[in-house]
Amino acid sequence: MTKADDAPQTNDERIAWVLAHPRMSLWLKAALEGARKCHPVEAQNDLEILNLLLRAYVAEGLGANVRNSNMT
């Protein structure tokens, strides 16, 4: 477990930690790297759209998994 003193303090440090972590997905790392190249307002707008689309995508996928598991 990580001590509180070892935890990244700034947002840049937290992002760098995720980018360096071997178990974080390549998709997440690519999204963070791309976001860092954008103006903060652009990143915020994209985040809102991504949030809506991915929540629906995940909900549909989880719903399909629940339906499929109930059929067996």
N, C-alpha and C positions, 0 to 999 in steps of 0.2 A: 504494500500500500504506500502511496505517496504521502510524505509529510506535508503539512500546510505550507511550511517554509519553502518547499521545493516546487510548489504549484506555480504555474505561469501567472504573472500578475497583470500584465497589460494585454490588450486585445491582440497586438502584434505577436506577443509571446505565446498566447493561446493558439493563434493560427499557426505559428511556426511549429508548435508542439504537435498539432494534428498533422501537419504536412510531413513531419519527421517520424511519426508513429507508424511502425510497420503493419499494424493491424487495421488501420483506417482504410476505407475503400478508396480505390483509385478515382472513382466517380466523385466522392466528396473532396478529395484533394484537388482534382481538376476544377471543381466548382469554386473552391476557395481561391485557387490561383487566378482563375478568370475574374472573380469578383474584385480581387485586389487591384486589377488593372482598370477597373471602371470607376467613374465618378460615384460617390456614395449615394446620390439620388437615383442614378441608374441602377445601381445594385439593389437599392431598396425596392424600386419598382419591379425589377426582375424577381426579387424574393417574394413579393406578394403574389405574382402570377404563378411562380413555382410552387408556393405553398398551396394555392387553390388546386392546381392541377395534380400535384403529387398526393395530396390528401384524398382526392377522388380516386386516383389510380390505386392507391393502397387500399382504400375502402372496398373498391370493386374486387381487387385481388383477394383480399381477406374474405369477402363475402363468397366468392367462388370457391375458396378453399373450405369454408365451413359447409357449403352446400355439398361439395364433393365428398367430404368426410362423413356426412350424414347419410350418404347413399350406400356406404359400405357396411 
